[in-house]
Amino acid sequence: MGEKIDLTYEQAVAELEEIIGKLESGEASLDDSISLYSRGMELSKFCKDKLDAIEKKISLLAEDGKNETTFAE
């Protein structure tokens, strides 16, 4: 755990969906299920962090847009 994930957000979501399918099928062994769960948690954190960063960036851009509108008036 803690390994850098070198994927796009979309790739991470696709892999996470695949992992969920494998876990829900019940066909994976206990050891495989634990590994899949661990990877799924890493991907989930990666996706959340990515969305948080994008949300922050959008908020900053929106604030900049408000400031520019105020100065233009």
N, C-alpha and C positions, 0 to 999 in steps of 0.2 A: 504494500500500500504506500501511497505517497509518490508513486511513479508519475512523471510528467505525461500527460495525455496529449498526443500530437494528432488531434482530429479536429475537424470542423464541428460546430454545434450540431449540424444536421447528421453527420456521421456518428457522433456520440449518441444522439437520440435513436438512430437506427440500430446501433449495437445494443443499447439499453432495451429497446423493444424486443430484440432477438433473445436477449438474456431472460427477460420476463417470460417470453413464450416457452423457453426451455425449462424454467423453474416451475411454471404453471402446469406443464405437461406431466411432471412427476417422473420423467424417465431418467433424469440424471441421478448418478450415485450420490451418496451423502457428501463425499469429498468434493465431487464436481459441483454439487449444489452450493457448498461453502465458497468455493472459488468463484463461481458465477455470481453469488450474492456479493462477495467482496468487490469484484469488478463492477457490478451494478452500482454499488454505493459510491465507488470512485467516479463513475460516469455521471451519476446523479449530482454529486458535488460539483463536478466540472461544469455541468449544464447550469446549475444554480448560480455558480460564480460568474459564468459567462453572461447570463441574463441580468444579474445584479450590475455587472460592469456596463452593459448596454443601457440599462435603465438609468444609471448615474450619468452616462454620457448624454442621453436624450434630455435628462433634466437640465444639465449644464447648457446644452444647445438651446433649449426652450428659454432658459433664463437669459442667455445672450440675445436671443431674438426679442425678448421683452425689453431689454435694455436698449437695443438698437431702435426699436419702435419709439420708445420714450424720447431718445435723443433726436430722432428724426422729426418729431412733432414740434 
